[in-house]
Amino acid sequence: MAREEIKGLRTERDRLRTAMQQQLGHQLDQISNRGLIERIAELTEANRKLEQEVTKLRPLVSHAQELERDLAAARTSLRQMIREGSPR
């Protein structure tokens, strides 16, 4: 009879141990997930701000490219004028 009781207690102990391990694992997952969720929120906000900056800077970049083309054309024109004006 004592052996049966010991066997039952061991079975219950193993069941409780497994349940506790699962619960601790679940708690660790929640802690890890919480940190990841917070990091994702931070990165999403940073990405939103960067997209706003890109939207603001896009017209400036376009204008700068236009100015570069104008400058290149002016240089080409100036070189041509210098060649035409210099004595041969």
Stockholm file with secondary structure:
# STOCKHOLM 1.0

chainA/1-88         MAREEIKGLRTERDRLRTAMQQQLGHQLDQISNRGLIERIAELTEANRKLEQEVTKLRPLVSHAQELERDLAAARTSLRQMIREGSPR
#=GR chainA/1-88 SS CHHHHHHHHHHHHHHHHHHHHHHHHHHHHHHHHHHHHHHHHHHHHHHHHHHHHHHHHHHHHHHHHHHHHHHHHHHHHHHHHHHHHSCC
#=GC SS_cons        CHHHHHHHHHHHHHHHHHHHHHHHHHHHHHHHHHHHHHHHHHHHHHHHHHHHHHHHHHHHHHHHHHHHHHHHHHHHHHHHHHHHHSCC
//
